[in-house]
Amino acid sequence: MKQGLHPEDYRLVVFKDISTDYSFLTRSTAPSRDTITWEDGNEYPLIKLEISSASHPFYTGKMTFVDTAGRIDKFKKKFAKFDLG
């Protein structure tokens, strides 16, 4: 295995999904200026996430359906003035 390929400075970091307030503690090298007090009373660097397994539709099973028929009608109405044949 190639030496010096992976970073050596892993530390405990809290990742927090800001849309669901779901947090988890894991090791990471990601930089962060924010900190948070975890359940064990210790303070850890905080990385804010916009989406995680707690909020992603694939994992939650709450898929959103797009109204494709409405989008097609809107497109046709918008470009009807060009009359492309």
The first five atom37 places (N, CA, C, CB, O) and aatype in JSON, in Angstrom:
{
  "aatype": [12, 11, 5, 7, 10, 8, 14, 6, 3, 18, 1, 10, 19, 19, 13, 11, 3, 9, 15, 16, 3, 18, 15, 13, 10, 16, 1, 15, 16, 0, 14, 15, 1, 3, 16, 9, 16, 17, 6, 3, 7, 2, 6, 18, 14, 10, 9, 11, 10, 6, 9, 15, 15, 0, 15, 8, 14, 13, 18, 16, 7, 11, 12, 16, 13, 19, 3, 16, 0, 7, 1, 9, 3, 11, 13, 11, 11, 11, 13, 0, 11, 13, 3, 10, 7],
  "atom_mask": [
    [1, 1, 1, 1, 1],
    [1, 1, 1, 1, 1],
    [1, 1, 1, 1, 1],
    [1, 1, 1, 0, 1],
    [1, 1, 1, 1, 1],
    [1, 1, 1, 1, 1],
    [1, 1, 1, 1, 1],
    [1, 1, 1, 1, 1],
    [1, 1, 1, 1, 1],
    [1, 1, 1, 1, 1],
    [1, 1, 1, 1, 1],
    [1, 1, 1, 1, 1],
    [1, 1, 1, 1, 1],
    [1, 1, 1, 1, 1],
    [1, 1, 1, 1, 1],
    [1, 1, 1, 1, 1],
    [1, 1, 1, 1, 1],
    [1, 1, 1, 1, 1],
    [1, 1, 1, 1, 1],
    [1, 1, 1, 1, 1],
    [1, 1, 1, 1, 1],
    [1, 1, 1, 1, 1],
    [1, 1, 1, 1, 1],
    [1, 1, 1, 1, 1],
    [1, 1, 1, 1, 1],
    [1, 1, 1, 1, 1],
    [1, 1, 1, 1, 1],
    [1, 1, 1, 1, 1],
    [1, 1, 1, 1, 1],
    [1, 1, 1, 1, 1],
    [1, 1, 1, 1, 1],
    [1, 1, 1, 1, 1],
    [1, 1, 1, 1, 1],
    [1, 1, 1, 1, 1],
    [1, 1, 1, 1, 1],
    [1, 1, 1, 1, 1],
    [1, 1, 1, 1, 1],
    [1, 1, 1, 1, 1],
    [1, 1, 1, 1, 1],
    [1, 1, 1, 1, 1],
    [1, 1, 1, 0, 1],
    [1, 1, 1, 1, 1],
    [1, 1, 1, 1, 1],
    [1, 1, 1, 1, 1],
    [1, 1, 1, 1, 1],
    [1, 1, 1, 1, 1],
    [1, 1, 1, 1, 1],
    [1, 1, 1, 1, 1],
    [1, 1, 1, 1, 1],
    [1, 1, 1, 1, 1],
    [1, 1, 1, 1, 1],
    [1, 1, 1, 1, 1],
    [1, 1, 1, 1, 1],
    [1, 1, 1, 1, 1],
    [1, 1, 1, 1, 1],
    [1, 1, 1, 1, 1],
    [1, 1, 1, 1, 1],
    [1, 1, 1, 1, 1],
    [1, 1, 1, 1, 1],
    [1, 1, 1, 1, 1],
    [1, 1, 1, 0, 1],
    [1, 1, 1, 1, 1],
    [1, 1, 1, 1, 1],
    [1, 1, 1, 1, 1],
    [1, 1, 1, 1, 1],
    [1, 1, 1, 1, 1],
    [1, 1, 1, 1, 1],
    [1, 1, 1, 1, 1],
    [1, 1, 1, 1, 1],
    [1, 1, 1, 0, 1],
    [1, 1, 1, 1, 1],
    [1, 1, 1, 1, 1],
    [1, 1, 1, 1, 1],
    [1, 1, 1, 1, 1],
    [1, 1, 1, 1, 1],
    [1, 1, 1, 1, 1],
    [1, 1, 1, 1, 1],
    [1, 1, 1, 1, 1],
    [1, 1, 1, 1, 1],
    [1, 1, 1, 1, 1],
    [1, 1, 1, 1, 1],
    [1, 1, 1, 1, 1],
    [1, 1, 1, 1, 1],
    [1, 1, 1, 1, 1],
    [1, 1, 1, 0, 1]
  ],
  "atom_positions": [
    [[0.84, -1.17, 0.0], [0.0, 0.0, 0.0], [0.89, 1.25, 0.0], [-0.96, -0.01, 1.22], [1.94, 1.26, 0.64]],
    [[0.48, 2.27, -0.71], [1.26, 3.49, -0.85], [1.3, 4.27, 0.48], [0.67, 4.36, -1.97], [0.26, 4.52, 1.08]],
    [[2.48, 4.64, 0.91], [2.65, 5.38, 2.16], [2.38, 6.86, 1.97], [4.06, 5.17, 2.7], [2.64, 7.4, 0.89]],
    [[1.87, 7.53, 3.01], [1.67, 8.97, 2.99], [0.48, 9.42, 2.15], [0.0, 0.0, 0.0], [0.35, 10.61, 1.86]],
    [[-0.39, 8.49, 1.77], [-1.53, 8.82, 0.92], [-2.7, 9.39, 1.72], [-1.98, 7.59, 0.16], [-3.36, 10.32, 1.27]],
    [[-2.96, 8.85, 2.9], [-4.08, 9.27, 3.73], [-3.61, 10.2, 4.85], [-4.79, 8.05, 4.31], [-2.5, 10.05, 5.36]],
    [[-4.46, 11.15, 5.24], [-4.08, 12.06, 6.32], [-3.95, 11.33, 7.66], [-5.11, 13.18, 6.44], [-4.58, 10.29, 7.88]],
    [[-3.15, 11.88, 8.53], [-2.9, 11.28, 9.84], [-3.63, 12.0, 10.97], [-1.41, 11.27, 10.12], [-3.71, 11.47, 12.08]],
    [[-4.16, 13.2, 10.69], [-4.69, 14.04, 11.77], [-6.21, 13.93, 11.93], [-4.32, 15.48, 11.52], [-6.91, 14.94, 11.94]],
    [[-6.73, 12.7, 12.04], [-8.15, 12.51, 12.29], [-8.48, 12.92, 13.71], [-8.57, 11.04, 12.03], [-7.7, 12.69, 14.63]],
    [[-9.65, 13.55, 13.88], [-10.11, 13.93, 15.21], [-11.62, 13.72, 15.26], [-9.73, 15.42, 15.54], [-12.26, 13.58, 14.21]],
    [[-12.2, 13.7, 16.45], [-13.64, 13.55, 16.58], [-14.33, 14.84, 16.17], [-14.02, 13.16, 18.02], [-13.93, 15.93, 16.59]],
    [[-15.36, 14.72, 15.33], [-16.1, 15.86, 14.8], [-17.59, 15.53, 14.84], [-15.64, 16.22, 13.34], [-17.97, 14.38, 14.61]],
    [[-18.43, 16.52, 15.14], [-19.88, 16.34, 15.1], [-20.39, 16.87, 13.77], [-20.58, 17.07, 16.31], [-20.1, 18.01, 13.39]],
    [[-21.14, 16.04, 13.05], [-21.82, 16.45, 11.84], [-23.29, 16.63, 12.18], [-21.62, 15.4, 10.68], [-23.9, 15.76, 12.79]],
    [[-23.87, 17.78, 11.78], [-25.26, 18.08, 12.12], [-26.03, 18.44, 10.86], [-25.34, 19.22, 13.15], [-25.65, 19.35, 10.13]],
    [[-27.13, 17.71, 10.63], [-28.03, 18.0, 9.51], [-28.93, 19.15, 9.98], [-28.88, 16.72, 9.09], [-29.74, 18.97, 10.88]],
    [[-28.78, 20.32, 9.36], [-29.51, 21.49, 9.82], [-31.0, 21.44, 9.48], [-28.9, 22.73, 9.23], [-31.78, 22.19, 10.07]],
    [[-31.4, 20.58, 8.55], [-32.83, 20.51, 8.2], [-33.61, 19.61, 9.16], [-32.99, 20.0, 6.79], [-34.82, 19.78, 9.29]],
    [[-32.94, 18.66, 9.82], [-33.64, 17.75, 10.74], [-33.09, 17.76, 12.15], [-33.58, 16.36, 10.2], [-33.63, 17.07, 13.02]],
    [[-32.04, 18.52, 12.41], [-31.36, 18.55, 13.72], [-30.78, 17.2, 14.12], [-32.33, 19.02, 14.8], [-30.55, 16.95, 15.3]],
    [[-30.54, 16.33, 13.15], [-29.9, 15.04, 13.41], [-28.4, 15.24, 13.46], [-30.29, 13.98, 12.31], [-27.82, 15.87, 12.56]],
    [[-27.75, 14.72, 14.5], [-26.3, 14.89, 14.67], [-25.65, 13.53, 14.9], [-25.98, 15.85, 15.84], [-26.27, 12.62, 15.46]],
    [[-24.41, 13.41, 14.46], [-23.64, 12.21, 14.76], [-22.18, 12.57, 14.94], [-23.81, 11.15, 13.64], [-21.68, 13.53, 14.35]],
    [[-21.51, 11.79, 15.76], [-20.11, 12.01, 16.1], [-19.27, 10.97, 15.38], [-19.89, 11.94, 17.64], [-19.54, 9.77, 15.48]],
    [[-18.23, 11.42, 14.67], [-17.35, 10.51, 13.95], [-15.98, 11.15, 13.79], [-17.95, 10.14, 12.56], [-15.79, 12.31, 14.17]],
    [[-15.06, 10.42, 13.25], [-13.72, 10.96, 13.02], [-13.65, 11.59, 11.64], [-12.64, 9.86, 13.17], [-14.23, 11.07, 10.69]],
    [[-12.94, 12.72, 11.53], [-12.81, 13.41, 10.26], [-11.6, 14.33, 10.28], [-14.09, 14.21, 9.94], [-11.09, 14.67, 11.35]],
    [[-11.16, 14.74, 9.1], [-10.11, 15.73, 8.97], [-10.66, 17.05, 8.44], [-9.0, 15.22, 8.07], [-9.9, 17.99, 8.22]],
    [[-11.98, 17.12, 8.23], [-12.61, 18.31, 7.67], [-12.43, 19.51, 8.6], [-14.11, 18.06, 7.42], [-12.6, 19.38, 9.81]],
    [[-12.07, 20.67, 8.05], [-11.87, 21.85, 8.89], [-13.19, 22.47, 9.33], [-11.03, 22.89, 8.14], [-14.19, 22.39, 8.61]],
    [[-13.2, 23.08, 10.51], [-14.4, 23.72, 11.03], [-14.02, 24.8, 12.03], [-15.34, 22.69, 11.67], [-13.1, 24.64, 12.82]],
    [[-14.77, 25.91, 11.98], [-14.56, 26.99, 12.95], [-15.59, 26.92, 14.08], [-14.64, 28.36, 12.26], [-15.37, 27.47, 15.15]],
    [[-16.72, 26.23, 13.82], [-17.78, 26.12, 14.82], [-17.5, 24.96, 15.76], [-19.15, 25.95, 14.14], [-16.83, 23.99, 15.4]],
    [[-18.04, 25.06, 16.97], [-17.94, 23.97, 17.94], [-19.31, 23.73, 18.56], [-16.89, 24.3, 19.04], [-20.2, 24.59, 18.49]],
    [[-19.47, 22.56, 19.16], [-20.71, 22.19, 19.82], [-20.38, 21.28, 21.0], [-21.69, 21.49, 18.83], [-19.42, 20.52, 20.96]],
    [[-21.2, 21.38, 22.04], [-21.05, 20.48, 23.18], [-21.88, 19.25, 22.91], [-21.49, 21.17, 24.52], [-23.09, 19.33, 22.7]],
    [[-21.22, 18.09, 22.91], [-21.87, 16.83, 22.58], [-22.52, 16.24, 23.83], [-20.86, 15.84, 21.98], [-22.36, 16.79, 24.92]],
    [[-23.23, 15.14, 23.68], [-23.96, 14.5, 24.76], [-23.07, 14.06, 25.92], [-24.7, 13.3, 24.23], [-23.54, 13.95, 27.05]],
    [[-21.8, 13.82, 25.65], [-20.88, 13.38, 26.71], [-20.29, 14.55, 27.49], [-19.76, 12.56, 26.1], [-19.49, 14.34, 28.41]],
    [[-20.68, 15.78, 27.14], [-20.2, 16.97, 27.84], [-18.95, 17.58, 27.26], [0.0, 0.0, 0.0], [-18.54, 18.66, 27.69]],
    [[-18.34, 16.93, 26.31], [-17.13, 17.46, 25.67], [-17.49, 18.35, 24.49], [-16.22, 16.31, 25.21], [-18.56, 18.22, 23.9]],
    [[-16.59, 19.27, 24.17], [-16.79, 20.17, 23.05], [-16.03, 19.65, 21.83], [-16.34, 21.62, 23.41], [-14.85, 19.3, 21.92]],
    [[-16.73, 19.6, 20.68], [-16.14, 19.09, 19.45], [-16.36, 20.08, 18.31], [-16.75, 17.71, 19.09], [-17.28, 20.9, 18.37]],
    [[-15.52, 20.02, 17.28], [-15.77, 20.83, 16.08], [-17.1, 20.42, 15.45], [-14.61, 20.68, 15.06], [-17.48, 19.25, 15.5]],
    [[-17.81, 21.39, 14.85], [-19.12, 21.15, 14.26], [-19.07, 21.4, 12.76], [-20.19, 22.04, 14.91], [-18.58, 22.43, 12.31]],
    [[-19.58, 20.44, 11.99], [-19.71, 20.59, 10.55], [-21.21, 20.52, 10.25], [-18.9, 19.48, 9.76], [-21.87, 19.53, 10.58]],
    [[-21.75, 21.58, 9.63], [-23.17, 21.63, 9.32], [-23.41, 21.05, 7.93], [-23.7, 23.09, 9.41], [-22.72, 21.39, 6.97]],
    [[-24.41, 20.18, 7.83], [-24.78, 19.54, 6.58], [-26.15, 20.02, 6.15], [-24.76, 18.0, 6.73], [-27.02, 20.27, 6.99]],
    [[-26.36, 20.15, 4.85], [-27.68, 20.5, 4.35], [-28.53, 19.25, 4.15], [-27.57, 21.27, 3.04], [-29.76, 19.33, 4.18]],
    [[-27.9, 18.12, 3.94], [-28.63, 16.88, 3.72], [-27.81, 15.71, 4.25], [-28.96, 16.68, 2.22], [-26.59, 15.68, 4.11]],
    [[-28.5, 14.76, 4.86], [-27.86, 13.55, 5.37], [-28.83, 12.4, 5.19], [-27.45, 13.7, 6.87], [-29.88, 12.56, 4.56]],
    [[-28.5, 11.25, 5.72], [-29.41, 10.1, 5.59], [-30.72, 10.35, 6.34], [-28.74, 8.83, 6.12], [-31.72, 9.69, 6.06]],
    [[-30.73, 11.29, 7.29], [-31.95, 11.6, 8.03], [-32.91, 12.48, 7.24], [-31.61, 12.29, 9.33], [-34.09, 12.55, 7.57]],
    [[-32.42, 13.15, 6.19], [-33.29, 14.05, 5.44], [-33.35, 13.74, 3.94], [-32.83, 15.46, 5.63], [-34.19, 14.3, 3.24]],
    [[-32.5, 12.86, 3.44], [-32.48, 12.55, 2.01], [-33.68, 11.67, 1.66], [-31.15, 11.84, 1.61], [-33.93, 10.67, 2.34]],
    [[-34.43, 12.02, 0.61], [-35.63, 11.26, 0.24], [-35.38, 9.77, -0.03], [-36.25, 11.87, -0.97], [-36.25, 8.95, 0.23]],
    [[-34.22, 9.42, -0.52], [-33.92, 8.01, -0.78], [-33.93, 7.2, 0.5], [-32.57, 7.87, -1.49], [-34.42, 6.08, 0.52]],
    [[-33.38, 7.75, 1.58], [-33.29, 7.04, 2.85], [-34.54, 7.18, 3.7], [-32.1, 7.54, 3.62], [-34.86, 6.28, 4.47]],
    [[-35.26, 8.29, 3.57], [-36.46, 8.49, 4.38], [-37.69, 7.86, 3.76], [-36.7, 9.97, 4.58], [-38.67, 7.6, 4.46]],
    [[-37.66, 7.6, 2.45], [-38.8, 7.03, 1.77], [-39.86, 8.05, 1.41], [0.0, 0.0, 0.0], [-40.93, 7.68, 0.94]],
    [[-39.59, 9.3, 1.63], [-40.54, 10.37, 1.33], [-40.13, 11.04, 0.03], [-40.62, 11.4, 2.49], [-39.59, 12.15, 0.02]],
    [[-40.41, 10.36, -1.06], [-40.06, 10.9, -2.37], [-41.03, 11.99, -2.76], [-40.03, 9.79, -3.44], [-42.23, 11.88, -2.48]],
    [[-40.54, 13.04, -3.39], [-41.41, 14.1, -3.89], [-41.58, 13.89, -5.39], [-40.82, 15.51, -3.57], [-40.61, 13.67, -6.11]],
    [[-42.8, 13.97, -5.84], [-43.09, 13.78, -7.24], [-43.22, 15.13, -7.93], [-44.37, 12.94, -7.43], [-43.87, 16.04, -7.41]],
    [[-42.6, 15.24, -9.08], [-42.62, 16.48, -9.85], [-43.79, 16.42, -10.83], [-41.27, 16.7, -10.6], [-44.02, 15.39, -11.47]],
    [[-44.51, 17.5, -10.94], [-45.64, 17.59, -11.86], [-45.09, 17.83, -13.26], [-46.63, 18.73, -11.45], [-44.99, 18.97, -13.71]],
    [[-44.75, 16.74, -13.96], [-44.13, 16.87, -15.28], [-45.12, 17.4, -16.31], [-43.57, 15.54, -15.75], [-44.74, 18.14, -17.21]],
    [[-46.38, 17.02, -16.18], [-47.37, 17.5, -17.15], [-47.5, 19.02, -17.04], [-48.75, 16.83, -16.91], [-47.57, 19.7, -18.06]],
    [[-47.53, 19.53, -15.85], [-47.61, 20.98, -15.66], [-46.38, 21.69, -16.19], [0.0, 0.0, 0.0], [-46.48, 22.79, -16.72]],
    [[-45.23, 21.08, -16.06], [-43.99, 21.68, -16.55], [-43.97, 21.71, -18.07], [-42.78, 20.9, -16.02], [-43.5, 22.67, -18.67]],
    [[-44.48, 20.66, -18.69], [-44.5, 20.61, -20.16], [-45.44, 21.67, -20.7], [-44.93, 19.21, -20.65], [-45.11, 22.36, -21.66]],
    [[-46.62, 21.79, -20.09], [-47.58, 22.82, -20.52], [-46.99, 24.22, -20.36], [-48.89, 22.7, -19.73], [-47.17, 25.08, -21.22]],
    [[-46.31, 24.43, -19.27], [-45.69, 25.73, -19.01], [-44.63, 26.04, -20.08], [-45.05, 25.76, -17.59], [-44.53, 27.16, -20.56]],
    [[-43.84, 25.0, -20.43], [-42.8, 25.17, -21.45], [-43.42, 25.52, -22.8], [-41.95, 23.89, -21.56], [-42.97, 26.44, -23.48]],
    [[-44.46, 24.77, -23.19], [-45.12, 25.01, -24.47], [-45.73, 26.41, -24.52], [-46.21, 23.96, -24.72], [-45.64, 27.1, -25.54]],
    [[-46.34, 26.84, -23.43], [-46.95, 28.16, -23.37], [-45.88, 29.26, -23.48], [-47.74, 28.33, -22.05], [-46.09, 30.27, -24.15]],
    [[-44.74, 29.03, -22.84], [-43.67, 30.02, -22.84], [-43.06, 30.19, -24.23], [-42.59, 29.61, -21.85], [-42.74, 31.31, -24.62]],
    [[-42.9, 29.1, -24.96], [-42.22, 29.15, -26.25], [-43.18, 29.06, -27.45], [-41.22, 28.04, -26.33], [-42.72, 28.86, -28.57]],
    [[-44.48, 29.2, -27.23], [-45.47, 29.14, -28.32], [-45.27, 30.28, -29.29], [-46.88, 29.18, -27.76], [-45.56, 30.13, -30.48]],
    [[-44.8, 31.41, -28.82], [-44.64, 32.59, -29.68], [-43.57, 32.39, -30.75], [-44.3, 33.81, -28.83], [-43.55, 33.12, -31.74]],
    [[-42.68, 31.42, -30.57], [-41.61, 31.18, -31.54], [-42.05, 30.3, -32.7], [-40.42, 30.56, -30.86], [-41.41, 30.31, -33.75]],
    [[-43.13, 29.54, -32.54], [-43.73, 28.7, -33.57], [-42.67, 28.04, -34.45], [-44.68, 29.51, -34.43], [-42.42, 28.47, -35.58]],
    [[-42.06, 27.0, -33.92], [-40.96, 26.32, -34.6], [-41.44, 25.3, -35.62], [-40.07, 25.63, -33.59], [-40.64, 24.52, -36.13]],
    [[-42.69, 25.29, -35.93], [-43.14, 24.42, -37.0], [-44.0, 23.38, -36.51], [0.0, 0.0, 0.0], [-44.48, 22.55, -37.28]]
  ]
}
